[in-house]
Amino acid sequence: MSATLPVSGTQRGALLTVAVSAVVSIGLAGCGDDGTTARASEQPPSAVTSVSPSPTPDEQALLLAQYRKFWSSLTPVSRMPATARQAVLAEVAVDPALKSLLHGMSQGDAKGQVFYGADVPRPTVRINPDDTTALVDDCQDSSHAGLIDKATGKRLTVGVARNHVSVTMKKQPGDLWKVSYVDYSKSPC
């Protein structure tokens, strides 16, 4: 997503965009955008200048576990009462992604829309040598995920099999890796 979080044409990604630094603006690459998709107004974090070519297997495994947990939590969290979401999402996300996700899901609530399915990550990871920032380049299979009308269960969007996502993850000393920024790249994967 070189086009900050909600990719025009990405319904779930956009809802995830306004919901993750604009992660719920509703947009999965390949899905039609009706022009109501919210766009993230926040700028992506500055690029990491020095990146470790090969993180330790343990650190990479910890990061990938959190990364997968983030994506698998989005559908169930979108269906929770709004008051319960922040505590659950705070386990896998930090601002600006956390704030954006909560905002995006709130917009989905107003429209009667929630997520269905799950994105299947296929990530590659680059961890900064200071072990506090990582960049995840992902070509997710989003073909079994999207947005549904909460009342009717009717599918409103369907994702694509090759959804290019770039994610920045942060880690504080003694804490777990957490998603801080999501970008739905316009470049193919």
Number of C-alpha atoms within 10 A of each C-alpha: 22 16 14 26 39 37 32 27 21 29 30 34 36 34 37 36 38 35 35 33 34 36 36 34 35 39 34 32 30 19 21 16 20 10 8 9 26 24 26 28 13 14 10 18 10 7 10 14 6 11 18 14 11 12 17 10 9 9 13 18 12 12 23 18 13 20 21 16 14 18 15 16 14 23 18 14 19 25 17 13 10 14 8 10 19 15 9 14 21 16 17 22 25 22 16 21 32 27 21 31 30 26 24 30 31 21 21 26 17 9 11 14 26 30 27 23 18 20 24 20 21 16 18 13 21 19 25 19 15 11 16 14 21 27 21 21 20 21 21 20 18 23 20 15 23 29 27 21 18 17 9 9 12 11 16 16 26 24 27 20 17 19 28 26 26 21 23 25 26 22 18 11 8 6 9 17 28 27 30 25 29 30 28 28 23 16 11 11 12
